[in-house]
Amino acid sequence: MKASAAPASGELVDLPVVVGVDGSEPSLRAAEWAADEAALRGASLRLVYASLWERYEGAALADDLGRPSEEVMAEDVVETAERRARRRQPGLKVTTDILPEEAECSLIRESHSALSLVLGCRGRSGVTEALLGSVSLAVAGHAHCPVIVLRGSHDTRIRSGADGRVVLGVGEDPAGSAALRFAAEEALLRGSTLEAVRAWRRPLHEPRAHPLIVGDPAHLHEAQAAERVEEALGAVPAGLHVQRRTIEGFARDALLAVSRGADLLVVGARRRQGRCGLQLGRVAHGVLHHAACPVAVVPEPL
């Protein structure tokens, strides 16, 4: 895939797309996907490996003229990820770094100066491999830039063109949201469709089967959801192909359903005063664990 037009938010082009790598296949696939993303946005790619090997092996260096095995492994990890990224995008500017600290802390700090942060999805065992790993979840909950988590079995190549689909989960405050801007920009750069989705439910005290009220209450709640979608789409760039969709049911279930066949699912996460970092709500938490496509969690500042 070749680089596309420059992003709409041109002032961010100098920031890199950052990938956290650890030598696992999911992280190497994330490096490939992120290489496409960086090329798409005209940005550089930064590969980061974080480890505490210096803390545990540093004292032994005075008695050992060789290099610690963890250092050698760390260098191999970033070199392998760099080869995979350059193979995907030969002309891409790629930098690497090995950071002697906890992965969560280093990646959250990296998010202060990143265009976006890309992570692979890695569970702890065969039973939990479909779920999100603890590092990815912690970073998605506290990062200062969009965090894109790649779900397990998708194709790592970013698809562009009219057949592509970027899905936006329309939240409670849709107008001018950072998630909307990010989703619209992704769809525009890819030449893909932006599908704005809003779930709706009738209150529990409105029975479905009563002949005098069935229809009107449901229509009212669905109409309110459609209004939220229209409010969100009022700021999308001209020329972007947009689809509107309202779905009856829980928001998490609706977004999981539309994630099948989508190229990217975008949701917002709002900061709360007095708390540290982002607070992932049920919807963001649920789609990070179970979506069938890559998920972007976008910070929504107060």
N, C-alpha and C positions, 0 to 999 in steps of 0.2 A: 504494500500500500504506500502511495506517495503522500507527501505532505500536502495539505489543503491550504485554503486561504488563511490569512492571519486572523486570530481570534478577535471578537468584538471588543473585549476588554484589553486593548493593546498595551496598556500600561503594565500588564502582568506578564508580558512575554519574556522578560528577563528572568523571571522566576523559573526554577526547574520543576519538572515532574519527578517526585521522589519515590523510590521503591525500597521497601524493607525486604532484604533477602537473608535467608538463613541456610541455603544449600538444599532445601527441600524442593521437590518438583513443583508444588504449588507456587513457591516464591519465584522459581525460575520462569514459570508460565506468566507470573505477574510482571516480571521484567520484560518479557516479550510484548505483552499487552500494553504496558506503559511506554515502550518504545514507539508503538503505533500512536499512542495518545500524544506523546511529546512531538512527534513529527506532524501530527494533525494540527497541533497548536503552534508550531514553529518555535518550540521551546527545547531546552536541553534536558537530558536525563541524568539523574543522580541516583546511584546505587549505594545503599547504606547497609552495612552489617554491624550489628551491635553485640558485644560480648563482654563478659567480666573476666576474661582470661588473665588480664594484667593483675587483677586483684589477687587471683589464686596462684598464679605462676610467677609473678614478678619477683618475689623474694628468692626464688631459686635461680634467678638469672645470674647472680653474682658467682654461683658455684658451677655454672654450666655455660660453656662457651658456645654451645649450640643455640638454636632458636627454639622457643617453646612450641610444642605440637599444635596448640590452639591457634597460635599466630599463623602458622603455616596453613592450617585449615581455613582460617578466616580469609587469607589471601586467595586461596583456591576458590572459596565461595564467590567472592566478588569478581574474580577473573572469569569464572564460568558464567556468571550472570551477565557480565559485560560481553562475552563472546556471543551469547544468545541474543542479546539486545542488538549488537552490531550486525549480526547475521540477518535480523529482521529489518533493520533500518541502517544500511551501511554508511550513509552520510550524516548520521545523527551525532551530535556532540554528547559524549558520555563521560561522566566523572564518577569516581568511586571513593568510598571512605570506610574505614574500620574504626568503630567507636567503642572504647572500653567502658561500657556502662550497660544498664538494663535496657532491653529493647524498647519497652513502653516509654521510658523517659526520653531516650534519644529520639525516637520517632515523633513524639509529641513536640519536642523542641524543634525538630526539623520542620514541623508543620508551620512554624512562624514565618518561614521564608521559602515556602513551597507553593507552586501553582496548584498542585493536588498531591495527594499521598496515596500510593497504590500498594495493596497488600494481597497476598494469596490467602486462601481459606484452608486452614490446616487444623483438623481436629486432633484430639489427644489419643484416640484409639480407634479401632475398627468400629466400635459401637457409636462413637461420637464424631466420626469423620465427616458426616454431613452437616455438623454444627460448626459454629464459628469458634476459632481458637481464642484463648484468653487475651493474647497480645492484640489481635485484631479488634476484639471487642473493646478493650481498654483504650486503644488509640482512636477508634471511631467515636468513643464517648467523650474524648477530651481534646481532640486536635483542633487547630485554629484555621484549617483549610479543608476543602472537600476531601473526604476519605473514600476511596473506591476499593471495595472488597470484591475479589473475584471468586465467585462460587465455583465449585469443583470441576464439573465436566464440560463447561462451555468451550467453544473454539476461542483460542487466545488472540485471533486476528480480529481487529476492529473492522466491522463491515460498514461500508459507506454506500450511499445511493438511495433511491426511492424505496427500495424494499426494506431498509432499516427502520427501526422503531425505538425511540427513546421515550420511556414512560415517566411521567411526573405524577407523584402522589400529591394532590392539591390539599393543603392543610387548612387550618382554621383562619390564618391570616394570609391569604393568597396573594394579595396585591403587592407587587414589588419585592417578593421574597427572593432571597439568595438562591434557594433551590430552583425557583422558576428561571432565574437568569442563567444558572449553570446548565439546566436541562435544555433551555432554548439554544444556548451557545453550542452545546454538544450536538444537538440535532442539526443546527445550521451548518456547522463545520463538516458534518458527515453527509449533508444533503439528504437527511432522513426525516421521517415523520415524527413530530412531537405529539404524543398521546397524553392528554391531561385527564386524570382519573380522580373522581371523587365518590366515596362511598356514602350511602345514606341508610338510615333505619327509622322506621316508625316507632313511637314510644310504645312501651309494653302495654299501656292501658288502652290502646286502640286495637281491638280484636280484628283479625283478618276476615272473619267470616260473617260479621253482622251485615245484613243486606242494606241497612240505611247508611252505613259509613264506609263500607269498603269502596276503594277507588279514590275518593276525594282526599282523605288524609294522606294516603300513599302518594298521590299526585303532588300534594303540597310539599312533602318532604323531598321528593325527587326534584321538584322545581327549585327548591332552595339549594340543593346540591348543584344543579345546573347553573344557578346564578353564581355560586362560588367559582365554578369552573370558568365562566365568562369573565368574572372579575380578575381571575388569575391571568387569563390570556389577553387581557387588555393591553399589556406591555410587551407582548412578543414582537420581534422584528418583522418587518414587512417581508413577504416572500417565503416565509416559513410555512411548510405544510403542517396543519394542525388537525388533530382529531379530538373530539370531546366525548367523554364517556362517564355516565353515572351508573353505579352498580349498587343494588340493594344488598346490605350485609355489613359485616364488620370491615373496617378499613384494611386491617392486616390481611384478611382472607381475600379481599378484592384485589389487593396489590400482588399477592402471591399468585393469584389466578392469571393476571395479565402479564406477570413476569415470564410466563412460559412463551417462548418465541420472541421475547424482547431482547434488544441489544444492551440496554442499560436501564436500570430503575433508579430514579432520583427521589430522595425524601429529605426533608429538612429536619434539623434538630435545634431546638431553641435553648439559648442560655437562660439560666435563672439566677437572679441576684442572690448572693450569699452562698452559692454553690461553686464547686471547682469544676471548670470546664463545661462541656455539654452534658445535658441530661437526656439520655436516650429514652424516649417514651416506648410504649408497647408496640407501636407500629414499626418504628425504626428497628427496635430490638428484634421483632419477629421476622422482618424481611431480611435482616442481616443473617439470621440463622437458617432461613428456609427458602429464600428466593431462588428461582431457576436461572437467573442471569446475574451479571455483575451489578452491585448495588453501590450507589454514591450517596453518602450521608453528608449533607451540606450544612455548616453552621449558620444559624439564623440569629444574628445579634439582636439584642433588645433595642 
